[in-house]
Structure formats: C-alpha cells, structure tokens
Amino acid sequence: YKMTQPLLSIDNLSIAFSKQDETRTVVTDLSLQIQPGETLALVGESGSGKSVSALSILRLLPSPPVSYPQGDILFPGSSLLHADEHTLRGIRGNKIAMIFQEPMVSLNPLHSLEKQLYEVLSLHRGMRKEAARGEILDCLERTGIRNAAKRR
C-alpha cells in the first residue's frame, strides 16, 4: 500500500482581519487534509469561519485586511499562501473551483448553462466554442442533467 501525498493540505492555519490598528484572529490552528478522490464537508455554526477558510484556499479575500499569521495551504505540496498571482490564476477555475453559497450569484438564469460554462472554459483553458461544447455536454450529463444537448 503506497501512501499518496494529500491533494490539499491545510496546516495549522490562522486567519486574521485588521481594521485600523486592531487585528482580530477569526480562525485559529485549522488543519485538514483531502486525499485524491476524497470528499470533505466543512460544517459548523454561522460565524465559525467556514467561508473565510474556504475562500482562503484560493486567496479570494483582500489582503489587507486579511492576513495569515501562521500556517500554510498546500496544493499538492506547493504553498498557495505564498504563490504569486500568475500561479494562482492558473489554479483558480482550472484545478480548484468554488461553488459559492448564493446560487443566484453563481449562475445567471437569463443565460444558458452552455453559454456560462463556455465562458469558464474559454477564459481558463482558451477553448473555442466547438471544442468546448463536447466537454460542456459531458459535464452536464455527469451532473444528472438528462438530454443536455437539447437543453443547451
């Protein structure tokens, strides 16, 4: 049995926010690992730090006011907290994607799913419409949307 490196590892991460001269730590010593093929649910009370922890993985919080006084986020084995913006752009949407809590912000009901998914593939993978269509239909079928080609 060969132990594989975690796909994502958060090691003793603390997250703080600064306002004027005051800094408040909102998450202390968070550690978790996600292995390839594994699913992890992050649950807790409202205000417990679930969202700021998830947003920190892709460094989607403005810095300042957010800071990370200790710990690191590794994907796979490389620091996301210390990655440059170019590296993060290559990871965001391509290797790590986030589905935000508010569905009305995530998908626009005025545009087709195909159009919205194409924008992501075009932006992150440079795919043209014809090449992307097959992948889009495959994704929709895998998520349980039957007859995806007719729904567009």
N, C-alpha and C positions, 0 to 999 in steps of 0.2 A: 504494500500500500504506500503510495507516494503522496506526501503532504504537499498540496499546492499553495502558492502564495495567495493571500486574500485578494479578491478583486478590488475591494475598497476597505481601507482600514482607517479608523479614526482613533488616535492615540492620545489619551489624557488632554483632550481639547477643552479649553476655556474660551468663552466668548464674552466680550465686554463692549459696552457702549459708553461713549464720552459725550458729555454735554457741558459746555463751558469748562470749568475747572474740575468737574466731578466725573469719575469713571465708575460705572456700575457693572459688575460681572453678573451676567444673566444665565450662563451655563458654566458649570464647573466640572472638570475632570471627566468629560464624556469619552468613553471608549467603546468601540464596537468593530466588528469585522463582518464583511459579507464575502462569502466564498463564491466562486463562479457557479452559476445555476441556482443559487440560493435566493430566497425572498425574505426580506426583513420588514416587519411592521414596527413603526415608531409610534408608540401610543403614550398618552399622558394627559394630564389636566390642561385646560386652557391656560396659557401663560407659562407653561413648564419649559418652553424652549425648543419644541419640536420644529417649528417653522424656521427659526433662526439657525438651528443646527443643519437642517436640510438645505437652506439657502447658502450656508457657508461652504458646503461641499463644492459648489461651482463658483464660489466667491461672488455671489449676486448681491451682497449687501454693500452699501457705500462705505468706503474706508478713507478718512473718518466719516462717521462716528464709530463704526465697528472696529474692534481690534481683537487680536488673538494672543492673550498674554502667555499662554502655554499650549503645548501640544502640536499635533500636525494631522493632516489629512493626506493619506497616501493612496494613489491610484495608478496602476498596480505597482506599488513600491516607490513611485515618484511623488514628491510633495506637490499638492495642489495649492497649499497656502503660500508657497514660495515660487510658484510658476509665474512666468511673465504672461502678459495679456495675449500675446500671439499664441502661446501654448494653450491657454485656456479657451481661446476661440476655436481651436481645433478639437477640443474635447467637448465643449458645450454643444449639445444637439447631435453630435456625431457619435460620441462614445458614452456620454451621460446626458440623459434628458430628464426634464422635470415636468410633471403634470401638476399644475397649480391647483389649489383648493377651490378656487372660484371658477366653475366651468364656463360661465358666460364670458370670462376674460380669455380663456384658453381657445375656444372655438367660436367663430362668428357665425351665427345662424343665417346670415344674409349671403354667405359664400358657401360653395360646395366643399365637402370634405376633400375631394380630389384637388381643388384649387389650393386649399390651405396646406395640405400635405406636400403638394408640389413646391410651394414656396420654401418649405423647410429643406427639401432635397436639393432644390436649386441653390439655395444660399449656402448650405453646409457641404454639399457634395459636388456642386457645379453640374448637376444633371440637367439634360434637356428634357422637354416635356415628353417626347416619345419614349425615351429610356426610363423615365421616372414612372410612367403610367403602369407598367407591369408590376413594379415594386409596390406602388400605392395600392393597387388592387389586391396583391398578395397580403399586404398588411391588413387591409380591411377585412378580407376573408378570415385571416387568423384571429382577428378580434371578435369574430362571430357575426359580422355584418354580411348576411347572405346576399347573393346576386349583386355584389359590389359594382360590377361593370354596368349594370342597368341603373344603379342609383346615382353614380357619379357625384 
